[in-house]
């Protein structure tokens, strides 16, 4: 009885904040793809556990109809049949699955799949259909959408991203998805955090306590879809915890224009105690509160550090359940800077950043970039509603850590730091070739030599700025689309070598020969080819080698980091 009274009091208090809290599972499958049961069985079962249940079967299964009826149309009909205003809402949709990532699309009349649309075509389809969409379980296994390469038009409709996914345990929020959440925000996407069970068995809503919590006016289809579009959501591993997160009176998911002072309102309530809460921003963690209570309420006042900033709340309960809210964004002006990063090389640094023009007109702006005491100024034109990738180079920087500032029309737009070391290498990790533990050992050794390490996680569109480039061959069983070197990447690598860059090809125990790598070798070193025996080796005029060097091209077939270090260490 005491627990019921406590929960009633919590609910009564939170009603005063004008939105109701609805606990949802908006990613699940049935026998219409690779799950079990029918959509209507999923909805009827889930009624006992959640306020909202979504069924999002894999679209490529929709090519087979059910008694002549399209599966999406049938799912929609079942969802409408079982929805009961004020009691339960059924969402329908489909999951697009490609080698670069999976995306849920909600509430449409038609569908598309990987057989007729790649990722860019899917973005266009979403925009044309004005469809609500969600990035699903981003990470190495299923992909992270070319490292969340930003699409301004798609950003209007892709409003959600999973930071939690799974139905085998209560620990569904992972470091990998959390990291990709922040990567997406840094690239410019406006997405709110969700957590879902991704059911493939008949345990919709009951598999664990993972929920997407939706703050909406009422439990109706229209109100729930509106809240999702406005990103008024948070991801939770607890099925009852309630979070209020507002800034300057605006709810999580809001974009604040030209705010100079920020007043955050935070409130947590549950029948289980919270351990701590952290206000996370693009510029770093701003404040952590140690709580040790079932209820917590506070305000926090600060000024935005940059012209484009995001802030969200990360919460842990004493039983280690995690919760992550949608952000609040702060944006100065209609042209702003995202995705600032610096690649040091020798005694210089190359700055990369994206200019986003959200207006419907081409815009010119005065741009200034500072690294330490050095600065560059230029006049930049950005076409209407586009992203303009910008690259600047700075030379003769002293060793050490330097502050970076980008300004637009005299207003600070973005800040960062860069560390200059005496030498640098780039390690490619964009072709199913991450080999994390192996490279950590190599990095540890190179750091002792004062060598700067840069990991490249996107396709090689630009010539690397470091004098050395390490490329491991892809792992067996990787996604074919990601394993292959694109033609433009081959051109980039050839230009890199011609300009004096040194390339180290590394074959490890699980590596396989992908033919695009031999296509690259044809243009680099005519006498050398990759060959597959019980491992990957190098053939030079039909002679087989485990290691070889020719014309600033190096080949190493090894199992241990020490073998690579022994071969290459003295050459750096």
Secondary structure, 3 states (H helix, E strand, C coil): CHHHHHHHHHHHHHHCCCCEEEEEECCECCCCCCCCCCHHHHHHHHCCCCCEEEEEEEHHHHHCCECCECHHHHHHHHHHHHCECCCEEEEEEEEEEECCEEEEEECCCCCCCCCCCCHHHHHHHHHHHCCEEEEECCECCCECHHHHCCCHHHHCCEEEEEEEECCCCCCCECHHHHHHHHHHHHHCCCCEEEEECCECCCCCCCCCCCEEEEEECCCCHHHHHHHHHCCCEEEECCCCCEEEEEECCEECCCEEECCCCEEEEEEEEEEEEEEEEEEEECCEEEEEEEEEEEEEEEEEEECCCCCEEEEEEEEEECCCCEEEECCEEEECCCEEEEEEEEEEECCEEEEEEEEEECCCCCEEEEEEEEECCEEEEEEEEECCCEEEEEEEEECCCCCEEEEEEEEECCEEEEEEEEEECCEEEEEECCCCCCCHHHHHHHHHHHHHCCEEEEEECCCCCCCCCCCEEEEECCECCCCHHHHCCCHHHHHHHHHHHHCCCEEEEEECCCECCCHHHHHHHHHHCCCEEEEECCCEEEEECCEEECEEEECCEEEEECCCHHHHHHHHHHHC
